[in-house]
Amino acid sequence: MVKALPGGYIINALRRKKALIIAAVLILASAIGTALPPNFTTFWIFRIIGGLGVGLASLTVPVYISES
């Protein structure tokens, strides 16, 4: 829910394809960060980053598909 308003701005400002690439990079960074965390705090930081990436992707994909 937190990502919905800024996500809409990001989708419009950067265009759909770039927003999808940013979401994929956030999800990839989260996957690597949660697999190899040096401590518990870092694990949760990367979980939050992953949530932001998934939130952005869940906003971008339907718009991208409907416009293609």
N, C-alpha and C positions, 0 to 999 in steps of 0.2 A: 504494500500500500504506500509505503514511503517513496518508492521509486516512480509511481504513476505520474505525478505532475512533472518532475524534472525529466522523466523518460520521454514524455510527449514533446517537450522542448528539444531534447537531444535528437529525437527522430526527425523533427522538422528542420532543425538547424544543420545537421550533418548528413541528411538524406538517409534513406533506408539501408543501403548496402554498408555504408560506413558504421552505422549504428549496430548492424549485425556483427560486423568484424570486431567492434569494441566489446560487444557482449561475449563473443567467442573468446576473446583474449582474457576477459575477466573470469570466465568459467574455467579456462585452461590454467590461469594463475592460481585460482582457488583449488583446482584438483591437485596441482603440484604442491601447493602450500599446505593443504590438509594431509597429504600423504607423507610429507617429510617435515613436520613442525619441530622446532627445537624445544618448545615449551607449550603449555596449555593455552596461554594468552595468544600466541601466534596462531594456533589452531583456530581459535574463535575469530580472530581478525580475518583469516582467509575464508572462513565460513560466511562471514558477512559479505566479503567481496564476491563470493559465489552467489549469494542471494541477490546482490545487486545485478550481477550479470544475467541471472535467470529472469529476474524481473524485467530487465531491459529487453531481453530476447522475447519474453512472452508478450510484450507490447509491440515489438517490431515485426515479428513473423506474420501475424494476421494482416497487418497493413501491407507488408511487402507482397504477400500472396495475393491479396485482393487487387493490387495495382499491377500485377504482372500479367 
